[in-house]
Amino acid sequence: MQQLIFFIQRFKYFLFFILLESIAFSLILTNLNFQKSKFVNSTNSIVGGIYTQKSKITSYFNLKSENELLAAENARLRNELQKKVFATQIKDSTIVDTVRYFQKFSFTSGKIINNNYNKEFNFLTLDIGKNQGIEKEMAVINSLGIVGIIDNTSDKYARVQSVLNKNSKINARLRNSNYFG
């Protein structure tokens, strides 16, 4: 205890300087949007690399369950494809509807390298970013449904605001919609 007091007395001006710098830094980040966005983008790149390594390790141990999910999805898609092929073989003539085959959206596959789901403000981090054409406000889906909306992007990573996030507008729209209830 005496060593701690001696340390504080010896470096009191330096510790006071660090305290004031941290207060100034936090005020800048909370009150100025430009600085806040630059800070989030830079930390997104740094933390994204750490999350990538963590995700590689955990995904290796989850390969069995991932393979089971993929096999189930493949079976479902093959069943749907077989129904469509069977329905077109019954008809005598084939009509190609160009509107039916016009693709309105492009899909890009990515991997979740970090996921928060037990907090008030939940976010995910994906291993794709601006280099792959990902932009802010894009939708994120998986085979089970809506995941969230792209909140922020860097060159290699994207942060997704989850539907579980307190500020998510998706939940409010779904609750107010007559389609689901």
C-alpha positions as CSV (number, residue, x, y, z in Angstrom):
1,M,0.0,0.0,0.0
2,Q,2.8,2.3,0.8
3,Q,4.4,1.6,-2.6
4,L,1.2,2.6,-4.3
5,I,1.0,5.9,-2.4
6,F,4.6,6.6,-3.2
7,F,4.0,5.8,-6.9
8,I,1.0,8.2,-7.0
9,Q,2.9,10.9,-5.3
10,R,5.9,10.5,-7.6
11,F,3.8,10.5,-10.8
12,K,0.8,12.6,-9.8
13,Y,1.3,15.2,-12.5
14,F,1.6,12.6,-15.2
15,L,-1.4,10.7,-13.9
16,F,-3.4,13.9,-13.8
17,F,-2.4,14.6,-17.4
18,I,-3.5,11.2,-18.5
19,L,-6.8,11.7,-16.7
20,L,-7.4,15.0,-18.4
21,E,-6.4,13.6,-21.8
22,S,-8.9,10.7,-21.5
23,I,-11.7,13.1,-20.5
24,A,-10.9,15.4,-23.5
25,F,-10.8,12.4,-25.9
26,S,-14.1,11.0,-24.6
27,L,-15.7,14.4,-25.0
28,I,-14.5,14.7,-28.6
29,L,-15.8,11.3,-29.5
30,T,-19.2,11.8,-27.9
31,N,-19.9,15.3,-29.2
32,L,-18.3,15.5,-32.7
33,N,-19.8,13.2,-35.3
34,F,-16.9,13.4,-37.8
35,Q,-14.3,12.5,-35.2
36,K,-16.5,9.7,-33.9
37,S,-16.9,8.2,-37.4
38,K,-13.2,8.3,-38.1
39,F,-12.5,6.7,-34.7
40,V,-15.0,3.9,-35.4
41,N,-13.6,3.3,-38.9
42,S,-10.1,3.0,-37.6
43,T,-11.0,0.8,-34.7
44,N,-13.1,-1.3,-37.0
45,S,-10.1,-2.2,-39.1
46,I,-7.9,-3.0,-36.1
47,V,-10.5,-4.9,-34.1
48,G,-11.6,-6.7,-37.3
49,G,-8.3,-8.4,-37.6
50,I,-8.4,-9.7,-34.1
51,Y,-12.0,-10.9,-34.5
52,T,-10.9,-12.7,-37.8
53,Q,-8.3,-14.7,-35.9
54,K,-10.7,-15.5,-33.1
55,S,-13.4,-16.5,-35.6
56,K,-11.0,-18.8,-37.5
57,I,-10.3,-20.8,-34.4
58,T,-14.0,-21.1,-33.2
59,S,-15.2,-21.9,-36.7
60,Y,-12.8,-24.8,-36.9
61,F,-14.5,-26.3,-33.8
62,N,-18.0,-25.7,-35.2
63,L,-17.4,-27.4,-38.6
64,K,-19.6,-30.4,-37.8
65,S,-22.7,-28.4,-36.9
66,E,-22.1,-26.1,-40.0
67,N,-21.9,-29.2,-42.3
68,E,-25.2,-30.5,-40.9
69,L,-26.9,-27.1,-41.5
70,L,-25.5,-27.0,-45.0
71,A,-26.7,-30.5,-45.8
72,A,-30.2,-29.7,-44.5
73,E,-30.3,-26.5,-46.6
74,N,-29.1,-28.4,-49.7
75,A,-31.7,-31.0,-49.3
76,R,-34.5,-28.4,-49.0
77,L,-33.2,-26.5,-52.1
78,R,-33.0,-29.7,-54.1
79,N,-36.5,-30.6,-53.2
80,E,-37.8,-27.1,-54.3
81,L,-35.8,-27.4,-57.5
82,Q,-37.2,-30.9,-58.2
83,K,-40.7,-29.6,-57.8
84,K,-40.1,-26.8,-60.3
85,V,-38.4,-29.1,-62.8
86,F,-41.4,-31.6,-62.5
87,A,-43.9,-28.7,-63.0
88,T,-42.2,-27.5,-66.2
89,Q,-41.9,-31.0,-67.7
90,I,-45.7,-31.5,-67.4
91,K,-46.5,-28.5,-69.7
92,D,-46.4,-29.0,-73.5
93,S,-44.7,-25.7,-74.3
94,T,-42.1,-23.7,-72.5
95,I,-42.5,-19.9,-72.0
96,V,-39.6,-17.9,-70.8
97,D,-40.7,-15.0,-68.7
98,T,-37.9,-12.4,-68.7
99,V,-39.4,-10.5,-65.8
100,R,-39.3,-13.6,-63.7
101,Y,-35.6,-14.1,-64.2
102,F,-34.6,-10.4,-63.7
103,Q,-32.5,-10.3,-60.5
104,K,-33.2,-7.2,-58.4
105,F,-30.6,-7.9,-55.7
106,S,-27.1,-9.3,-55.7
107,F,-26.0,-11.6,-52.9
108,T,-22.6,-11.6,-51.4
109,S,-21.5,-14.3,-48.9
110,G,-19.7,-13.3,-45.8
111,K,-18.8,-14.7,-42.5
112,I,-19.7,-13.4,-39.0
113,I,-16.5,-13.0,-37.1
114,N,-18.0,-11.4,-34.0
115,N,-21.5,-11.4,-32.6
116,N,-23.1,-9.6,-29.6
117,Y,-26.6,-10.8,-28.7
118,N,-26.9,-10.3,-24.9
119,K,-26.5,-6.5,-24.7
120,E,-28.8,-3.6,-25.3
121,F,-27.0,-2.5,-28.4
122,N,-26.1,-5.7,-30.4
123,F,-23.7,-5.6,-33.3
124,L,-22.1,-8.2,-35.6
125,T,-18.9,-7.9,-37.5
126,L,-18.6,-9.4,-41.0
127,D,-15.3,-10.3,-42.8
128,I,-16.4,-8.4,-45.9
129,G,-16.3,-4.6,-46.5
130,K,-16.0,-1.9,-49.1
131,N,-13.6,-4.0,-51.2
132,Q,-16.4,-6.5,-51.8
133,G,-19.0,-3.8,-52.6
134,I,-20.6,-3.6,-49.2
135,E,-22.1,-0.2,-48.3
136,K,-24.0,1.3,-45.4
137,E,-27.7,0.5,-45.1
138,M,-27.5,-2.8,-47.0
139,A,-29.5,-5.7,-45.6
140,V,-28.0,-8.7,-44.1
141,I,-29.8,-12.1,-44.2
142,N,-29.1,-15.7,-43.7
143,S,-31.0,-18.9,-44.4
144,L,-33.2,-18.3,-41.4
145,G,-34.2,-14.8,-42.1
146,I,-33.3,-11.1,-41.4
147,V,-30.1,-10.6,-39.4
148,G,-29.7,-6.8,-39.6
149,I,-28.5,-3.8,-41.5
150,I,-25.0,-2.6,-42.3
151,D,-24.1,0.1,-39.9
152,N,-20.5,0.9,-40.8
153,T,-17.9,-0.4,-43.2
154,S,-14.2,-0.3,-43.7
155,D,-12.2,-1.8,-46.5
156,K,-12.2,-5.3,-45.2
157,Y,-14.9,-5.4,-42.5
158,A,-18.5,-4.4,-42.0
159,R,-20.4,-3.8,-38.7
160,V,-24.0,-4.9,-38.7
161,Q,-26.7,-3.5,-36.5
162,S,-28.6,-6.6,-35.4
163,V,-32.4,-6.9,-35.3
164,L,-31.8,-7.4,-31.5
165,N,-30.3,-3.9,-31.2
166,K,-32.4,-1.5,-29.2
167,N,-32.2,1.1,-32.0
168,S,-33.2,-1.3,-34.7
169,K,-36.0,0.0,-36.9
170,I,-36.7,-3.4,-38.3
171,N,-38.5,-4.7,-35.2
172,A,-40.7,-1.6,-35.1
173,R,-41.7,-2.0,-38.7
174,L,-42.5,-5.7,-38.3
175,R,-44.5,-5.1,-35.1
176,N,-46.6,-2.3,-36.8
177,S,-47.2,-4.4,-39.9
178,N,-50.5,-6.1,-40.5
179,Y,-48.7,-8.8,-42.5
180,F,-47.6,-10.6,-39.4
181,G,-50.6,-10.2,-37.2
